Amino acid sequence: MTTDKNKLAKRLTAFLGAGLAALLIHAPLALADDTEVYVTTSTEGTQPNILFIVDTSGSMNTTVTIPAVYDPATTYSGDCSFSRIYWTTGSTPPSCSTDQWIPISQNYCKASLAPLASGGRFFDHAAMWRKDWGFFGERGWTSARWQSLEGGADSHPLECEDDSGNHGSADGVWYADKDARNSDPKWSSNASK
C-alpha cells in the first residue's frame, strides 16, 4: 500500500510539475524595454507621457563640478582690462592679449550696455567708424566711414545693428549714416541713410 501511495505521489508531482512548466512556457513574456513608452494599447486615446530612467552606470558615482554662474557684482582676477570691450567675429571668446577690443568710451551701442553689465556678453552685427590706409596719388588715408570691425583700431566709435535708430552719439533717434565720410556727422536722424 505504501508503494501505491509513493507511485501516486510521484505521478501527482510529475503531473503538477508538467502543468507548471506548460504554464510558464506559454505565459506571455514581460519585456521591459523603451518601446513600451512609445507604443500603447490604450483604447481611451491617451498616450503615456512619462519616461522614468534610472542610471546606474559608473559615472553616477562621481561628483561633477559646475563652474559658478557669472556674477556682475564680483570682481574677477585675470589679465583683461576692465576699461575695454573685447570683440570677436567667431564663436570663440578672444584672449586678453588680442588687439580686438575697443575702449568702453567708444561703445555707442546702447543695446549692448545691459547684456554686457549682467552677463558679460552681447551678440550683434557691428560697425566701426574708421579710415583705411590706401593710395591716391601719394600714400595717405582713404576717407573715414562706417566699416567692419578691425583689430588694432581701438580708438574708433562702434555702433551695432540692434541699436539702429535708438542711440548714436546722443540719446534720441539716430542712425549710423552709411553715406557719411571724413568730417561728416557719423549719425543721422534719417533712417534711409
C-alpha positions in Angstrom: 0.0 0.0 0.0 2.8 2.4 0.7 4.3 1.7 -2.7 1.0 2.6 -4.3 0.9 5.8 -2.3 4.5 6.6 -3.4 3.7 5.8 -7.0 0.6 8.1 -6.8 2.6 10.9 -5.1 5.3 10.6 -7.8 2.7 10.7 -10.6 0.9 13.6 -9.0 4.2 15.5 -8.6 5.2 14.8 -12.2 1.7 15.9 -13.4 1.8 19.1 -11.4 5.4 19.8 -12.5 4.5 19.3 -16.1 1.4 21.6 -15.7 3.5 24.3 -14.1 6.2 24.0 -16.8 3.4 24.3 -19.5 2.0 27.4 -17.9 5.4 29.1 -17.7 6.3 28.3 -21.3 3.1 29.5 -22.7 2.7 32.6 -20.5 3.3 36.0 -22.2 6.8 37.3 -21.5 7.1 40.6 -19.7 9.7 42.5 -21.6 10.9 45.8 -20.1 12.3 48.0 -22.9 11.8 51.5 -24.0 9.3 50.6 -26.8 6.6 50.3 -24.1 6.8 54.0 -23.6 6.1 54.8 -27.3 3.6 52.0 -28.1 0.3 51.9 -26.2 -2.6 49.5 -26.2 -4.9 52.0 -24.5 -8.4 52.2 -26.0 -9.0 55.6 -24.4 -6.8 57.5 -26.8 -4.4 58.8 -24.2 -0.7 58.3 -24.7 1.7 57.8 -21.8 4.0 60.8 -21.4 6.4 59.9 -18.7 9.7 58.2 -19.2 11.5 57.2 -16.0 15.2 56.5 -16.4 17.4 55.0 -13.6 21.0 55.5 -14.4 23.2 53.1 -12.5 26.3 53.5 -14.6 29.7 54.1 -13.1 29.6 57.8 -14.0 26.8 58.4 -11.5 29.3 57.7 -8.6 31.4 60.8 -9.5 30.9 64.4 -8.5 30.6 66.8 -11.4 31.9 70.3 -10.7 30.0 73.0 -12.4 31.6 76.5 -12.8 29.9 79.3 -11.0 27.5 81.5 -12.9 28.8 84.9 -13.9 28.1 87.4 -11.2 28.4 91.1 -12.3 28.9 92.2 -8.7 32.1 90.0 -8.3 35.5 91.3 -9.3 37.3 88.5 -11.1 41.0 88.2 -11.5 42.6 88.0 -14.9 44.7 89.8 -17.5 41.8 91.5 -19.3 41.3 95.3 -18.8 38.1 96.4 -17.2 38.1 99.5 -19.4 37.9 97.5 -22.7 35.2 95.7 -24.6 36.7 92.7 -26.3 35.1 91.5 -29.6 35.3 88.6 -32.0 33.8 87.6 -35.3 33.8 84.0 -34.4 32.2 81.9 -31.7 35.4 81.6 -29.5 35.9 84.4 -27.0 39.0 86.4 -27.7 42.0 86.3 -25.4 43.0 89.3 -23.3 46.2 89.8 -25.4 44.2 90.3 -28.6 44.0 93.6 -30.5 40.3 93.0 -31.0 39.0 95.5 -28.4 37.6 99.0 -28.0 37.6 101.3 -25.0 34.2 101.3 -23.2 34.1 105.1 -24.0 33.9 104.2 -27.8 30.9 101.9 -27.4 27.9 103.7 -28.9 25.8 100.6 -29.0 23.3 101.3 -26.2 21.6 97.9 -26.8 24.8 96.2 -25.5 25.1 98.0 -22.2 22.6 95.9 -20.1 23.8 92.5 -21.5 27.4 93.4 -21.0 26.8 94.5 -17.5 24.7 91.5 -16.5 26.1 88.6 -18.5 29.4 89.8 -19.9 28.4 89.0 -23.5 26.5 90.7 -26.3 25.9 89.3 -29.8 25.1 91.6 -32.8 26.3 92.9 -36.1 28.5 95.9 -35.5 30.4 98.6 -37.5 33.3 100.9 -36.6 33.9 104.5 -37.8 37.4 104.3 -39.2 39.8 105.1 -42.0 41.6 102.6 -44.3 45.2 103.0 -45.4 45.2 103.4 -49.1 46.8 105.0 -52.2 45.6 108.0 -54.2 48.5 109.8 -55.7 50.8 109.7 -52.8 50.4 107.4 -49.8 47.7 108.6 -47.5 44.4 107.8 -45.7 41.2 107.0 -47.6 38.0 108.6 -46.3 36.6 107.7 -43.0 33.3 105.8 -43.0 31.4 103.0 -41.2 33.3 99.8 -41.9 33.6 96.3 -40.5 35.5 95.9 -37.2 39.2 95.7 -37.4 41.7 94.6 -34.8 44.1 97.3 -33.6 41.6 100.1 -34.5 40.9 100.8 -30.8 40.1 104.5 -30.8 37.1 104.4 -33.2 33.4 104.6 -32.4 31.5 101.3 -32.5 27.8 101.1 -33.4 25.5 98.0 -33.6 22.6 96.9 -35.7 20.3 96.3 -32.7 20.8 99.9 -31.7 19.8 101.3 -35.1 17.6 104.4 -34.6 17.9 104.3 -30.8 21.1 105.9 -29.8 24.1 107.2 -31.7 26.3 109.9 -30.2 23.4 111.2 -28.1 20.1 109.9 -26.8 17.3 110.1 -29.4 16.5 108.6 -32.7 19.9 108.3 -34.6 21.1 106.0 -37.3 24.6 105.3 -38.3 24.9 107.2 -41.6 26.3 104.8 -44.1 27.0 107.6 -46.6 29.0 109.8 -44.2 32.6 110.5 -45.0 35.5 112.2 -43.2 34.2 115.1 -41.1 30.5 114.5 -41.9 28.3 113.7 -38.9 28.5 109.9 -38.2 24.9 109.7 -37.2 21.8 110.9 -38.9 18.1 111.2 -37.9 17.3 110.0 -41.5 16.6 106.2 -41.4 17.3 105.8 -45.1 20.9 107.0 -44.8 
